């Protein structure tokens, strides 16, 4: 995807840090994402486990896309918001990942998990689509 004005603005504001892509790091993130996404589809696992695995896979893929563009961020939500620029995905998918980020935080920090099978299905589908996109980007590294 390369650099663009929006990512450069986030760099100037401190939301992103410039860091050249690292092949080993990106390959490791991809392996983690692929494994977690596969495991998230195991229907015998609890909803909470499946959701956590799918969310973690999506985050690893989003971080890989950001790293491939030469940036890093410590802010999980920002990694997802940058997907419009780093992986050329639509705003609807970005909003889905943002919602899942909010749900993950509720579960992680407040112990509240609303079981929503439809949301999990959407997360799995969107993460699979993101995986395809990021794998295509990896070929250019």
N, C-alpha and C positions, 0 to 999 in steps of 0.2 A: 504494500500500500504506500509506504514511504511517508515522508513528513508532509504535514499540511498546516495551514494557518491555525486551525482550532487546536491542534496538538501543540503547536509552538506557543500559543497563548497560555495553555495550561502549564507548559514548561516555565514560561516567564513568571506565572503567578505562584509557582511552587507546587502545583498539584502533581506534576510529573517531573521525573529526573531523566536526563539524557544518559543513555548507556547503550553501547553497541550490542547488537544481538549476539548471543552465545549459543552456538549449535548444541552443545551438550545440555545446557539448561533447557532449551526449547524441546529437545528430544525427551528429556526427563519429564517435563510438564505434559507433553503429549502422551507419553506412556501412562502417567498417572491418570490423565483425563480418560483415556480409552478404557483402562481397567475399571475406573469408578463408574463410568457410564454403563459398561457391561454389567457390573455388579448391581447397579441401580435398577436394572430390568429384572432382577430376581424377585419374582412375586411372593416367594415364601418369606422374604424379609419384612420387617415392620415398615409401616408407612414412614415413620420418622427416619429410619435408616436409609430407605430408598431415596427420600427427599434430600437428605444430607449428602448422599453419594452423588446424586444428579447435580445438586447445586455445586458441590466441590469440583465436579467434572467441568461444569460450565465456567467456573472461575478459573480453573487451570487453562482452559482453552482461551478465555478472554485475556488472561495474562500472557499467554504465548503470543497471541496476536499483537498485543502491546509491545512485547519484547522484540518481536520480529520487525517492528517499526522503529526500534531504537530507543524505547522509553521504558520506564518503570514507575510504579506508583505503590505507595503503602496503603492507599485507600481502596478497599474492595469495590465500593460503589462506583468509584471513578473508572476502575478497570472495565466495568460493564458499560458505563456511559460512553467510553471511548470507542466501543465496538462499531459505532456508525462510521468512524474514521479509520479504524484499524482492520476491520474485517468486512466492511461494506455491507453490514446487515441493517435491516429496517428498524425504524423507531418502535414499531409494535413489539418486536422481539426484545429490544433494549428495555422497554417498559416491563415486559414479562420477567426478564432477568432482575430488574430493579425490585419488582414485587416479591420475587423469590428471595432476594437479598433481605428485604424487610422481614419476611416470614422466618428466614433463617436466624436473623438477629433476635426476633421474639422468642424463638425456641432456645437459642444459645444463651441469652442473657436474662430472660424472664421466665423460662421454663414453659412457655405456652406454644403448643403445636396444634394448629387447626388442620385436621385431616381433610384434604381437598384432592380427591383422586383426579379430577379434571385438571387441576393446576399441575399436578405431578406429570400427567400425560403430556401436557403442553410443554413443560420444562424438558422432559425427555426428548420430545420431537425437536424442539428448538436447539437443544444441545447437540443432537445428532447432526442437524443442519450446520451448526457452527463448527463442529468437528470436520466436516467435509471441506468447509471453506478454509479453515486454518491448515489442514493437511495440504491443500493446494498451495497455500502461501509458503509452507515449509520447503517445498521443492525449490524455491528460489533462494534459500539460505545457503 
